[in-house]
Amino acid sequence: MASDQKLLDKFLKCWGTADQKHRQNREFYKKCDDGYNAIIKPSNSEWQSDLHPPYALQIIDVIESNIVDDEPDVRVIPAQPQYEEGAELLTHILKQQRYKDNFGEKYALFVKQALIRGITIAKIPWLEEWRKVPTPNYKPDPLGMRQPYETVPYRQQPGFVNVDANHFLWDANATSLDDAEYVFFRTYESKRSLEASGVYENLDEIQEMTSRMTADDKERRNRVEVIEWWWRDGNMMRLTVIANRSTIIRDCPSPFWHGQFPFVVANIMPSLFSFVGKSIVEIISDLQIALWELQNQRIDNSKFMANAAMFVDPNTEQQDIRLFPGAVIPLRPDQVQPFQPNISILQPSVQAEEMLKGDLQNITGAVGYLSGASNTQIDQTTATGISVISNMAAKRIIRMKQQIMYAMRRAGEQQLALNQQLLPGPVAVRIDREAEQDWKIVTPTDIQGQYDFRVEDANESLMRQERRAEALAFANWFGQNYMLLVQSGVQPNMRRVAEDVVQAFDEDPKEYLGDSGEGMMQVQNPPLVGGPGQSQPEPTTPMGAAPASSGIPPEILAALGAGSGPNQ
């Protein structure tokens, strides 16, 4: 009991230190959320305009759509040659597990929180879920021993759980998870769910949080505040779970072999030596407010022009003058004079607004062309100017995306380790190939070993396809103009061309290209590298020269690895 009290005192000390910094972070998150949702203090004026379009929301959605174009692909690479088969099995296992865990939906939310708040967190737990379901009655039961219900496994796999930054606290002196001494993760659970988990004790000793009741706590009156305290005890990771900050319901070494905090943190724009990075809302908040002010001022001025105020002689008997179509005002013209606002301020207001919108786009890179420059810096009326601007902005988006990919790699490494430790076996794994499917029974022993985890997103796949298309077009050009080059005194190195094509497909040229003289084919008109079924333009012939009577020499064709021709 004394040891529990000593541990609880240590927890409260660490929590107090972390919570002091966390309160500032929560205020920052609140400002970012309000800026994203365009929530401001409403105006008390009866006639002044109070528009506040959500420019931050639009910009963040543009950036998010360029980052989350597709969920990252899973690829496990063996660290040693003997683990090649295990790497392939782990790749397919992780793909199927992520599909079942709805990872694509969670990935978008993970990115959005980073854009809005400057930090995003996810927990990588092991999901061990069982469901009580009706027993199927299609099987024969001659002895009548069938039970009406049975408990079956629902999910037994690593998970990916997005964490609200408002409920994640860390060591105040840490700059990242790597140098943090401890972290806290807070949730609100029912006593029934705590009992059903089967890993907690002392649940009947949990006390109510009456002394620390806040507005948020009152909304969760029937819930238990559960704080997971992950902390380093020398060279070992420990987990201590506190209920309502008063009762220790679990204290044990980390249940995971990898010995890390089971969390990943990402910042799209990291700050120097800081846990929290820059938020998109944070850097455009002042510009968004300035835009609102300009727009509302211009609208107010337009109201004055459309509904002019009146200056009335104070000596006139009729003071309550109402203007409306067809109104008759029984006053002399010299007794009433309309207020005429200065209309010359409208055009400068519009220009200032356009400049502010340009600043919003330049700072974030989220413009029509994903711009990284303003209109005055680069000519956007030409294809070259648009291409330059698009490339500049695309690099900024790719840099933001790379920060997310770093976190995805860490998450994948932990999921890989969890499978090696906790995967029940044997399990059936579907092996998806291009045109067929295969199944294999996998045991935990089959996936042990040393592996590296790689993340490949859709952009990398498109770049790889573009590289292959360029290599094929390059080889086609040499194949079409080989005789022209030879007649001009230029001897093309076709073996080098063939090697470039093979390498573009991430293969070893030695496995496909033999030595000269091996496998020669007598072909007059070889097909081009583009493949059968495509239109093949005629080779270029120099002006005044006779057409070539023979095709590409067989050794060149062998180097290209092309198929047989029509006269073979």
C-alpha positions in Angstrom: 0.0 0.0 0.0 2.9 2.3 0.8 4.5 1.6 -2.5 1.2 2.4 -4.3 1.0 5.7 -2.5 4.6 6.5 -3.4 3.9 5.7 -7.1 0.7 7.8 -7.0 2.7 10.7 -5.6 5.2 10.4 -8.4 2.4 10.3 -10.9 0.8 13.4 -9.5 4.1 15.3 -9.6 4.8 14.4 -13.3 1.1 15.1 -14.2 1.2 18.5 -12.6 4.4 19.4 -14.5 3.1 18.2 -17.8 -0.4 19.7 -17.3 1.0 23.2 -16.7 2.5 23.2 -20.2 -0.5 21.4 -21.6 -3.0 24.1 -20.5 -1.1 26.5 -22.8 -1.3 24.0 -25.6 -5.0 23.5 -25.1 -5.6 27.2 -25.5 -3.5 27.1 -28.6 -5.6 24.2 -30.0 -8.8 26.1 -29.2 -7.7 29.1 -31.2 -6.7 26.9 -34.1 -10.0 25.1 -34.0 -11.9 28.4 -33.9 -9.9 29.8 -36.8 -10.5 26.6 -38.9 -14.3 26.8 -38.2 -14.4 30.6 -38.6 -15.8 31.0 -35.1 -15.5 34.6 -33.7 -17.2 36.7 -31.1 -20.4 37.9 -32.7 -20.9 41.7 -33.2 -23.4 43.6 -31.1 -24.1 46.1 -33.9 -27.5 46.1 -35.5 -26.4 47.2 -38.9 -22.6 46.5 -39.3 -21.7 43.5 -41.4 -20.4 40.5 -39.5 -19.3 38.0 -42.3 -16.4 35.6 -41.6 -16.0 33.1 -44.5 -13.8 30.1 -43.5 -10.8 30.8 -45.6 -8.6 28.6 -43.4 -11.0 25.6 -43.9 -10.8 26.0 -47.7 -7.0 26.2 -47.7 -6.6 23.2 -45.3 -9.0 21.1 -47.4 -6.9 21.9 -50.5 -3.7 20.8 -48.8 -5.3 17.8 -47.3 -6.6 16.6 -50.6 -3.1 16.8 -52.0 -1.6 14.9 -49.1 -4.3 12.3 -48.7 -4.6 11.4 -52.4 -4.4 7.7 -51.4 -3.5 5.8 -48.3 0.1 4.8 -48.1 1.1 1.3 -49.4 2.7 -1.2 -47.1 6.0 -2.8 -48.0 8.2 -4.9 -45.7 11.8 -5.5 -46.7 14.0 -8.2 -45.2 17.1 -7.1 -43.3 18.8 -10.4 -44.1 18.5 -12.7 -47.1 17.0 -15.6 -45.2 13.9 -13.5 -44.3 12.6 -12.8 -47.8 9.6 -15.1 -47.5 8.7 -13.7 -44.1 8.8 -10.1 -45.5 6.4 -11.0 -48.3 4.0 -12.6 -45.8 4.2 -9.6 -43.4 3.4 -7.3 -46.3 0.2 -9.1 -47.1 -0.7 -9.5 -43.5 -0.4 -5.8 -42.8 -2.4 -4.9 -45.9 -5.3 -7.0 -44.9 -5.2 -5.8 -41.3 -5.2 -2.2 -42.3 -8.2 -2.8 -44.6 -10.1 -4.5 -41.8 -9.2 -1.6 -39.4 -10.5 1.0 -41.9 -7.1 2.7 -41.9 -7.9 4.9 -44.9 -10.6 6.7 -43.0 -8.3 7.2 -40.0 -5.4 8.4 -42.1 -7.4 11.5 -43.4 -8.2 12.5 -39.8 -4.6 12.0 -38.7 -3.4 14.5 -41.4 -6.2 17.0 -40.8 -5.3 17.4 -37.1 -1.7 18.1 -38.0 -2.8 20.8 -40.5 -5.2 22.5 -38.0 -3.3 22.1 -34.7 0.3 21.7 -35.7 0.6 18.3 -34.1 -1.2 14.9 -34.6 -1.0 11.8 -32.5 -2.0 8.2 -33.0 -1.8 5.2 -30.7 -0.6 1.8 -32.0 -2.4 -0.8 -29.7 -3.0 -4.5 -30.1 -6.7 -5.0 -30.7 -8.0 -8.1 -28.9 -11.7 -8.0 -29.4 -14.1 -10.9 -28.9 -17.9 -10.9 -29.6 -20.7 -13.0 -28.2 -22.8 -14.1 -31.1 -25.6 -16.6 -31.7 -24.3 -20.1 -32.4 -24.8 -21.1 -36.0 -27.4 -23.9 -36.4 -26.5 -25.2 -39.8 -24.2 -27.8 -38.3 -25.7 -31.1 -37.1 -26.0 -31.5 -33.3 -27.2 -35.0 -32.7 -26.4 -34.9 -29.0 -28.2 -31.6 -28.4 -25.2 -30.0 -26.8 -25.2 -26.8 -28.9 -25.1 -23.7 -26.8 -27.3 -20.7 -27.8 -24.4 -18.3 -27.9 -20.7 -18.6 -28.4 -17.7 -16.2 -28.0 -15.7 -15.7 -31.2 -12.6 -13.5 -32.0 -13.6 -10.3 -33.8 -10.2 -8.6 -34.2 -6.8 -9.8 -33.2 -4.4 -7.4 -34.9 -2.5 -4.1 -34.5 -4.6 -1.0 -34.6 -4.3 2.7 -35.5 -6.2 5.0 -33.1 -6.3 8.7 -33.6 -5.7 10.6 -30.4 -7.2 14.0 -29.6 -4.3 16.3 -28.9 -6.3 17.8 -26.0 -5.9 14.5 -24.1 -2.2 13.7 -24.8 0.4 15.1 -22.5 4.1 14.7 -22.5 7.3 15.5 -20.6 7.6 19.3 -20.5 11.3 19.1 -21.2 11.0 16.8 -24.2 11.3 17.8 -27.9 10.1 14.5 -29.3 9.0 11.0 -28.2 12.6 9.9 -28.5 13.8 12.0 -25.6 10.6 12.1 -23.5 10.7 10.5 -20.0 7.0 10.0 -19.9 3.7 10.6 -21.7 0.1 10.6 -20.6 -3.0 9.5 -22.6 -6.4 10.3 -21.1 -9.7 8.6 -22.0 -13.1 8.4 -20.4 -14.5 4.9 -19.9 -17.5 3.3 -18.2 -16.9 0.9 -15.4 -18.5 -1.8 -17.4 -15.9 -1.4 -20.2 -13.1 -1.5 -17.6 -14.4 -4.7 -16.1 -14.9 -6.3 -19.6 -11.3 -5.6 -20.5 -10.0 -8.0 -17.9 -6.7 -6.3 -17.3 -7.6 -3.8 -14.5 -7.9 -4.3 -10.8 -9.1 -2.3 -7.8 -12.1 -1.1 -9.8 -14.3 -1.1 -6.7 -12.0 1.4 -5.1 -12.4 4.1 -7.7 -13.4 7.4 -6.2 -15.5 10.2 -7.7 -13.7 13.3 -8.9 -15.8 15.8 -7.0 -12.9 18.1 -6.0 -11.7 18.6 -9.6 -15.0 18.8 -11.3 -14.9 21.2 -14.4 -17.5 22.0 -17.1 -16.1 19.2 -19.3 -16.0 16.8 -16.3 -19.7 17.4 -15.5 -20.6 16.3 -19.0 -18.8 13.0 -18.3 -20.2 12.5 -14.8 -21.0 8.8 -15.3 -17.6 8.1 -16.8 -14.2 7.3 -15.2 -11.2 9.4 -16.2 -8.5 6.8 -17.2 -5.0 8.0 -17.6 -2.4 5.8 -19.2 1.0 6.8 -17.8 3.8 5.4 -20.0 7.2 6.1 -18.4 10.8 5.0 -18.6 12.1 3.1 -15.6 15.8 3.0 -16.3 16.2 1.0 -19.5 12.6 -0.5 -19.3 9.3 1.0 -20.3 6.5 0.8 -17.8 2.7 1.3 -17.9 0.7 2.6 -15.0 -3.0 3.3 -15.3 -4.7 5.7 -12.9 -8.5 6.1 -12.5 -9.8 9.5 -11.5 -6.3 10.5 -10.5 -6.6 8.6 -7.2 -6.7 4.8 -7.8 -4.0 2.7 -9.5 -5.8 0.1 -11.5 -2.8 -1.3 -13.4 1.0 -1.2 -13.0 3.3 -3.4 -15.0 6.2 -3.4 -17.5 5.2 -2.5 -21.0 3.3 -5.4 -22.5 5.0 -4.8 -25.9 8.3 -6.2 -26.9 9.4 -3.2 -28.9 10.0 -1.2 -25.7 8.8 2.1 -27.2 6.0 4.5 -26.4 3.0 3.0 -28.4 2.4 6.3 -30.1 3.5 8.2 -33.2 3.6 12.0 -33.5 3.8 14.0 -36.7 4.2 17.8 -37.5 3.7 19.0 -41.1 6.0 22.0 -40.4 8.3 21.1 -37.4 9.5 23.9 -35.2 13.0 24.0 -33.9 13.4 21.8 -30.8 9.7 21.7 -30.1 7.2 18.9 -29.7 4.5 21.0 -31.5 5.0 22.3 -35.0 3.5 25.1 -36.9 -0.2 25.0 -37.7 -1.6 26.2 -41.0 -4.3 28.1 -39.1 -1.7 29.7 -36.9 0.3 31.2 -39.8 -2.8 32.6 -41.7 -5.0 33.6 -38.7 -4.0 37.3 -38.9 -4.5 37.4 -42.6 -7.9 35.8 -42.3 -9.0 38.4 -39.7 -7.7 41.2 -41.9 -9.7 39.8 -44.8 -12.9 39.7 -42.7 -12.4 43.3 -41.6 -11.9 44.6 -45.2 -14.9 42.7 -46.5 -17.2 43.9 -43.7 -16.0 47.5 -44.1 -16.7 47.4 -47.9 -20.1 45.9 -47.3 -20.9 48.6 -44.7 -19.9 51.3 -47.2 -22.1 49.7 -49.9 -25.0 49.8 -47.5 -24.5 53.5 -47.0 -24.5 54.0 -50.8 -27.6 51.9 -51.3 -29.5 53.2 -48.3 -28.3 56.7 -47.7 -28.5 58.3 -44.3 -30.1 61.8 -44.0 -28.9 65.0 -42.5 -32.1 66.9 -41.4 -32.3 70.5 -40.2 -32.9 70.3 -36.5 -35.4 73.2 -36.7 -37.8 71.3 -38.9 -40.9 69.9 -37.3 -40.7 66.5 -39.0 -37.7 64.6 -37.8 -38.7 61.0 -38.4 -38.0 60.6 -42.1 -38.4 57.2 -43.7 -37.1 56.5 -47.3 -38.8 53.9 -49.4 -39.9 53.7 -53.1 -42.6 56.2 -53.8 -42.1 58.1 -50.5 -43.4 61.7 -50.3 -41.3 63.9 -47.9 -43.0 67.2 -47.0 -39.8 69.2 -46.6 -37.9 71.7 -48.6 -34.7 70.5 -50.3 -32.6 72.8 -48.1 -34.0 71.1 -45.0 -32.7 67.6 -45.8 -29.5 66.4 -47.3 -28.4 62.8 -47.9 -25.1 61.5 -46.6 -22.8 60.6 -49.5 -20.0 58.2 -48.6 -16.7 58.3 -50.3 -16.9 55.7 -53.1 -13.3 56.1 -54.0 -12.3 53.8 -51.2 -14.0 50.8 -52.8 -11.4 50.0 -55.4 -8.4 50.2 -53.0 -10.4 48.0 -50.6 -10.8 45.4 -53.4 -7.1 45.6 -54.3 -6.1 45.2 -50.7 -8.4 42.2 -50.3 -6.8 40.5 -53.4 -3.3 41.1 -52.0 -4.3 39.5 -48.7 -5.8 36.5 -50.5 -2.5 36.3 -52.5 -0.6 36.3 -49.2 -2.8 33.5 -47.9 -2.0 31.4 -50.9 1.7 32.2 -50.9 2.2 31.3 -47.3 0.4 27.9 -47.5 0.9 27.0 -51.2 -2.8 26.2 -51.6 -3.8 28.1 -54.7 -5.3 27.3 -58.1 -2.1 25.9 -59.3 -0.9 24.9 -55.8 1.1 28.2 -56.1 4.2 29.0 -54.2 4.5 32.6 -55.6 2.3 35.6 -56.1 1.0 37.0 -59.4 3.6 39.8 -59.4 6.6 37.5 -59.1 5.9 35.0 -61.9 3.9 35.4 -65.1 0.9 33.0 -64.6 -0.5 33.7 -68.0 1.9 31.4 -69.8 2.3 27.7 -69.6 5.9 28.1 -68.4 5.0 30.4 -65.6 2.2 28.1 -64.4 4.5 25.1 -64.6 7.2 26.9 -62.5 4.6 28.0 -59.9 3.0 24.5 -59.8 6.4 22.8 -59.3 7.3 25.2 -56.5 4.1 24.6 -54.6 4.2 20.8 -55.3 7.5 20.6 -53.6 6.1 22.3 -50.5 3.2 19.9 -50.4 5.5 16.9 -50.9 7.6 18.2 -48.0 4.6 18.3 -45.7 3.6 14.9 -46.9 7.0 13.5 -46.1 6.6 14.5 -42.5 3.4 12.4 -42.4 5.2 9.5 -44.0 7.9 9.5 -41.3 5.1 8.9 -38.7 3.6 6.2 -41.0 6.9 4.4 -41.1 7.2 4.4 -37.3 3.6 3.2 -37.0 4.3 0.4 -39.5 7.4 -0.7 -37.6 5.4 -1.0 -34.4 2.6 -2.9 -36.1 5.2 -5.3 -37.6 6.6 -5.9 -34.1 3.2 -6.4 -32.6 2.4 -9.1 -35.2 5.6 -10.9 -34.4 4.8 -10.9 -30.8 1.0 -11.4 -30.6 -0.3 -12.7 -33.9 -2.4 -15.8 -33.1 -1.6 -18.7 -35.3 -2.0 -20.3 -37.6 -3.9 -17.8 -39.7 -4.9 -17.8 -43.4 -3.3 -15.0 -45.4 -4.5 -14.1 -48.9 -1.6 -13.5 -51.3 -2.8 -11.0 -53.9 -1.0 -11.0 -57.2 -1.7 -9.3 -60.5 -4.2 -11.7 -62.0 -4.6 -14.4 -59.3 -5.0 -15.0 -55.6 -3.4 -17.6 -53.4 -3.8 -18.5 -49.8 -1.2 -19.5 -47.3 -1.3 -20.7 -43.7 1.0 -18.6 -41.6 2.3 -19.2 -38.1 4.0 -16.7 -35.8 7.3 -18.6 -36.4 7.1 -17.8 -40.2 7.3 -14.0 -39.6 10.1 -13.9 -37.0 13.3 -12.2 -38.0 14.7 -8.7 -38.8 12.8 -6.5 -41.2 12.6 -2.9 -42.4 9.3 -1.1 -43.1 8.9 1.1 -46.1 6.0 3.4 -46.9 5.1 4.0 -50.5 2.3 6.4 -51.4 0.5 7.0 -54.7 2.9 9.8 -55.7 5.9 7.4 -55.6 3.9 4.9 -57.7 3.1 7.5 -60.3 6.7 8.6 -60.4 7.8 5.1 -60.9 5.3 4.7 -63.8 6.5 7.9 -65.3 10.2 6.7 -65.1 9.3 3.5 -66.8 7.3 5.3 -69.6 10.3 7.6 -70.2 12.7 4.6 -70.5 10.4 2.8 -73.0 10.0 6.0 -75.1 13.8 6.4 -75.0 14.4 2.8 -76.2 11.7 3.2 -78.9 13.4 6.3 -80.3 16.7 4.4 -80.6 15.0 1.4 -82.1 13.3 3.6 -84.8 16.4 5.6 -85.7 19.1 3.0 -85.3 19.9 2.8 -89.0 19.9 6.6 -89.4 22.4 6.9 -86.6 24.6 4.2 -88.0 24.6 5.8 -91.5 25.5 9.1 -89.9 28.6 7.5 -88.4 27.2 7.2 -84.9 27.2 3.7 -83.2 24.5 3.6 -80.5 25.2 1.6 -77.4 22.0 -0.4 -77.4 23.0 -2.6 -74.5 23.1 0.5 -72.3 19.6 1.4 -73.6 18.3 -2.0 -72.7 19.9 -1.9 -69.3 18.2 1.4 -68.6 14.8 -0.1 -69.5 15.3 -3.1 -67.2 16.5 -0.9 -64.3 13.4 1.3 -64.8 11.4 -1.8 -63.8 13.6 -2.3 -60.7 15.1 -5.4 -62.0 18.7 -6.6 -62.4 19.9 -6.3 -66.1 22.2 -9.3 -65.6 19.1 -11.5 -65.2 17.6 -10.5 -68.5 20.5 -9.5 -70.8 23.0 -12.2 -71.6 26.4 -11.8 -73.2 26.7 -10.8 -76.8 26.2 -13.8 -79.1 23.8 -15.6 -76.8 20.3 -16.1 -78.0 20.6 -14.2 -81.3 17.5 -14.0 -83.4 17.3 -13.5 -87.1 14.8 -10.7 -87.4 14.3 -8.1 -90.1 11.8 -5.8 -88.5 11.6 -6.2 -84.7 8.7 -4.8 -82.8 9.3 -1.8 -80.6 9.6 -1.8 -76.9 6.1 -0.5 -76.4 4.7 -3.9 -76.9 2.3 -5.6 -79.4 -0.8 -4.0 -80.6 0.6 -0.5 -80.8 1.0 1.5 -83.9 4.7 1.4 -85.0 6.0 4.4 -87.0 8.4 3.8 -89.7 12.2 4.4 -89.0 13.5 7.8 -90.1 15.4 7.8 -93.4 17.9 10.5 -94.3 16.9 12.7 -97.2 18.2 11.4 -100.4 19.3 8.1 -98.9 18.0 4.7 -100.0 15.8 2.8 -97.5 17.6 0.3 -95.4 17.4 -3.2 -96.7 17.9 -4.9 -93.4 16.6 -4.4 -89.9 18.5 -4.0 -86.6 21.3 -6.4 -86.2 20.4 -9.5 -84.2 22.9 -8.7 -81.4 21.2 -5.3 -80.9 17.8 -7.0 -80.8 19.1 -9.5 -78.3 20.3 -6.7 -76.1 16.9 -5.0 -76.3 15.2 -8.3 -75.3 12.5 -7.8 -78.0 10.3 -10.6 -79.3 10.4 -12.3 -82.6 9.5 -10.6 -85.9 7.1 -11.6 -88.6 9.7 -13.3 -90.7 11.3 -15.4 -88.0 
